Amino acid sequence: MIAIIVGLIIALILFVVVVSAVQQHKEKQQAEKRVKVAKQKAIIDESEELILNLSNLPSSPNLVKILNRRSLNAAKVMQDLIPEMKGIKSRVQELTSRLEAAEDLATNNAGDDNFMLPDNDQQILTILQCIKKLRATIKSEQSKGILDAQSFTKEDQRLDAMQLKINIESLVKRGTQAENKEMLGSARQYLEKALQTLANHPLKTEYVKTKQSEISQQLNDITESLKSTNAQDAAKKAKNEENELDVLFQPKKKW
């Protein structure tokens, strides 16, 4: 009888241990799922923000398509992890419709490469940050095998061209402003930096060649202005010294 009781107690203890272990395992799995779901939600939120920020850039249907596909893939992962999640099914359907619309637009619209530099420095900074995030995002999609190499190269070069144009136009703008204020030394520094940036760029596009020619001419004009200014300053200094000598050696007046 005692042996039976002891056996039952041991069995009960083992049962409790097993149940506890199973419960802990389930809780661990749920916690891991929540972490994965949070990661996918962050991907969707980031993609949505980038799509909104695309309004500050030239029209790019292919980027919209890439970002919508990224959001849809993340939503599908969330649905696989927690199928019972509230609203996830309708979210997947919504993103599927958006992706189909983006694909149609990308097929019928090649995009626009015209870009006007904003006057506001904060807007320029926001655009540069957006471009950097976009380049990192499409690189990530390409490394996962979701985006093919040809599409990645095309969009990355397009974003790189925008980034280069913003940097160059900003430097030229500051250089021109300094030149207009007759701060020729500062103007030359801005323009030389722009010229060096163009020289270091691996793709020698028509824009790069045109800006190199324009900036070189502007630098030549500044160099000539500096020579003229230095010559005028030297002549003025010589004249002042001559006047001082005349005063020093002029005949003394007799009283």
Steps between C-alpha positions, in 0.01 A plus 500: 500500500777738596683415179190586300465835677868581447466401136198727459682790663800451272270476197322818609831683542615382158167609351532846654858529375401393149200735492716786627767428237239486224344825623839673511577375150168636373562835668847514347355426156235768544763752611715416196194539276425840652858613433477380139161667454634827643791482254265452205276783620806728516579404139147594393511830690839589348379413149188713546710795617733465201205492260373825654845659471517406131273800441812716549683318218438467126229247414629142537232231451758221528602611849134515603459145369809376688386657827143371467630149435722533807199595713291214359773243567530622858121483550493143366772399747290652780197304380699175495630564852167597657209419264245605761644853527223756473488679164797318346293329229348827377843664520648236271212549255547878505875476437442247222269747323750782548781289356292411194424870442869588543602230251255635242633853552863384472421319175342807339718774652879512484528775762641851498866595542448877524592629843487852643713577804288642788598838644459380859807328650282286729307369199828417328618308807169308517528403133860382541402286801212353299730413209750330732222292659363407158841385379552290814151352463532392137847361577343289775225379265759409239713308751191298601441405137170689487630768262692393190846643433395695190212679676720571801778651286256717307328643808822534702670695221194722470505575873877551489456756221244690711730493802792627292290778347380619842857510635640680194217751464520581873876565479464709184217699657711579808800581283296739286353669807851549641618636165213750490604620846858536368620223734708357217718274716196323648335483158804329355505242783135403440549471125826307526328252733218460247749445219689239704173319581420480129851376420468221758160383376531167314227571241591774253147593395403798286408688817847438648675620184281810469545602865876444483518744209274759666677487838844516338396815314360652819827422680697665219284811532563509876874456447503796260298705749746415775793602278326828419417563866856421609640729230270782609593447865871501411462820296305665781761396755782629279318831455450536875868426564598753234281765664653424838851543357400827334376632833812381678750657260315809391683832576432636843307823512683807628318708754 
